[in-house]
Amino acid sequence: MSSSIIDHVLLVIGIADIVGLMVWIGVCLHLAYTKMDVMLEHLKNSPAITAWAPMRQGGPWGKLLLIGGISGLVTFPGPQLKTGQLNAEDLANFPVDLKRKLIRLYWGVIGLLLIMVTFGLAIQLGWF
């Protein structure tokens, strides 16, 4: 393949990654503004959430951080359950459809960030 085709493919992947991150932010903000009350109500007995709840008043950035924290709790609950930061009953009673959305969001951003880091490393190592 010619380098022109490779450059175009890499450009498309890079642009898709950035657009994906913008869409991810939009979806997180939508959830934050429409479902935050539901999430906080279902996790009210979890110490991590009571510590993070004030971020709700921190504008869009605070809401993004809070959604990220809640997503992390429901995606990888094991360590937080062991340390007592997440209440097992809260997790069991959390709405399943909302939990699925948060888990997908979390894995989605992990994938998007891995693509970005891979591109950065590849450029630094001179692969392109």
Secondary structure, 3 states (H helix, E strand, C coil): CCHHHHHHHHHHHHHHHHHHHHHHHHHHHHHHHHHHHHHHHHCCCCHHHHHHHHHHHCHHHHHHHHHHHHHHHHHCHHHHHHHCCCCHHHHHHCCHHHHHHHHHHHHHHHHHHHHHHHHHHHHHCCCC
